[in-house]
């Protein structure tokens, strides 16, 4: 996977995570983006070595939810 493809996958995952947060927590979009980008889950997501980016957004979201609780 080249850098452009990796970035596309990351962007799609972030978009999904933000949508999940908005739906589950009735969170404004700006707050949802802040939560995602400041999370440990996002740090793992952007690290290719973890392979987390290869998982479904729902699977990644579970990491984010655990971190928030």
C-alpha positions as CSV (number, residue, x, y, z in Angstrom):
1,X,0.0,0.0,0.0
2,X,1.5,3.3,-1.0
3,X,1.3,6.5,1.0
4,X,-1.7,7.9,-0.9
5,X,-3.7,4.7,-0.4
6,X,-2.7,4.6,3.3
7,X,-3.9,8.2,3.8
8,X,-7.2,7.5,2.0
9,X,-7.8,4.5,4.3
10,X,-7.0,6.7,7.4
11,X,-9.3,9.4,6.2
12,X,-12.1,7.0,5.7
13,X,-11.6,5.5,9.1
14,X,-11.5,8.9,10.8
15,X,-14.7,9.9,9.0
16,X,-16.4,6.7,10.3
17,X,-15.2,7.2,13.8
18,X,-16.5,10.7,13.9
19,X,-19.9,9.6,12.6
20,X,-20.0,6.9,15.3
21,X,-19.2,9.4,18.0
22,X,-21.8,11.8,16.7
23,X,-24.5,9.1,16.7
24,X,-23.7,7.4,20.0
25,X,-22.9,10.4,22.1
26,X,-24.8,13.2,20.3
27,X,-21.5,14.9,19.9
28,X,-20.9,18.0,17.7
29,X,-18.7,17.3,14.7
30,X,-15.8,19.5,15.9
31,X,-15.7,17.8,19.3
32,X,-15.8,14.3,17.6
33,X,-12.8,15.2,15.4
34,X,-11.0,16.5,18.5
35,X,-11.7,13.2,20.4
36,X,-10.5,11.1,17.5
37,X,-7.3,13.0,16.7
38,X,-6.3,13.3,20.4
39,X,-6.9,9.6,21.2
40,X,-4.4,6.8,21.7
41,X,-6.6,4.8,19.3
42,X,-5.7,7.3,16.6
43,X,-2.0,7.0,17.4
44,X,-2.3,3.3,16.9
45,X,-4.3,3.7,13.8
46,X,-1.7,5.9,12.1
47,X,1.1,3.5,13.0
48,X,1.4,1.1,10.1
49,X,3.2,-1.4,12.3
50,X,0.1,-2.0,14.4
51,X,-1.9,-3.0,11.4
52,X,-5.0,-1.4,13.0
53,X,-5.7,0.5,9.8
54,X,-6.5,-2.9,8.2
55,X,-9.4,-3.5,10.5
56,X,-13.0,-2.3,10.1
57,X,-14.0,1.1,11.4
58,X,-16.4,-0.6,13.9
59,X,-13.5,-2.6,15.3
60,X,-11.3,0.5,15.7
61,X,-14.2,2.3,17.3
62,X,-14.3,-0.2,20.1
63,X,-10.8,0.8,21.0
64,X,-11.8,4.4,21.0
65,X,-14.9,3.7,23.2
66,X,-12.8,1.8,25.7
67,X,-10.4,4.6,25.9
68,X,-13.2,7.1,26.5
69,X,-14.6,5.1,29.3
